[in-house]
Amino acid sequence: MKKYSVRVYVTLRASVLDTAGTAVESGLHQLGYDGVEGVRIGKYIELNLTAENEEKAQADLHQMCDKLLSNPVIENYRFELNPLEA
């Protein structure tokens, strides 16, 4: 079994209105940061995972993201999988 450090990034699909991003963008404009545009808000998740090999770890991560960590209807995800030293 191998251990991995994982970083998961979840973002709204481009076609989904990001009301939180719009609110943050408006707040930044009110603070004088007029050059800011296109703010999108997402989620960042860190976890450690033990799996037989990298392929199994990736398959497990796809299932985790599809079933719990993201909403596949409105969100996209990507992850970084890095082996941990023994």
N, C-alpha and C positions, 0 to 999 in steps of 0.2 A: 504494500500500500504506500502511496505517495501523498504528501501534504502539499497543498497549494494555498497561496494567498490570492484572494479574488477581489477585484474592484468592479462593481456593477454601476453603469450609468443608465438612467432611465429618463427619457425625454418625451414630451408630447409630440405626436405626429404633426407635421407641418400644416396639415389641413384642420387641426383642432385649435380653436381660439384659446389663447393662454391668458386668462384674466389676471392671474397673479403677475405674469410678466408685464402686462399692460400697466398694472398698478405700480410696479417697481419702476418701469420706464417713466411714468408720469411723476413719481416722487423724485427721481433723479433730475428730471427737467426742472422741477420746482426748486431743487437745490443748486441749479445753475449749470448742470451738465447737459447742455443742449445738443451736444454731438452724439448722444447715446440714442440708439434705435434698435429695434428688433430684439428686445429682451425676452428671453424664454427661460422659464423656471423648470428645474428637473429634480431628480433624486439621485443621491450617491450612496451606495451601500458597500461596506467592506465585510468580508467574511473569510474564514479559513475552511478548507474543504479537504477531506481525505478520500481518495479514490484509487482504484487499481492502476489507472494510467491516465494520461492527458485526455484521450478520446472519451473515456468514461466520465471524467470530470466535466468536460465540455457538454456532453449529453445531459448530465445531471443539472448543470447550470441552465441550459436552455429550458428544461422542464421547470426548474424553480422560477425562472423569470416568467414563463408562460402561465404558470399556475398561481403564483403569489406575488412576486416582486414587481411585476408590471401588469398593466391592463392592456392586453394585445389589441384590443379594439381601438384604443386611442393613444397608446404609447409605443415607442420604439425602445430597444435596449441594446447595449453592447457591454462586453465585459473584457477585463484583462485577467489572465490566468498566469500566475508566476509560481514556479516551484519554490518551496521553502527548504532551506538547508536542514539536513538531518541533525 
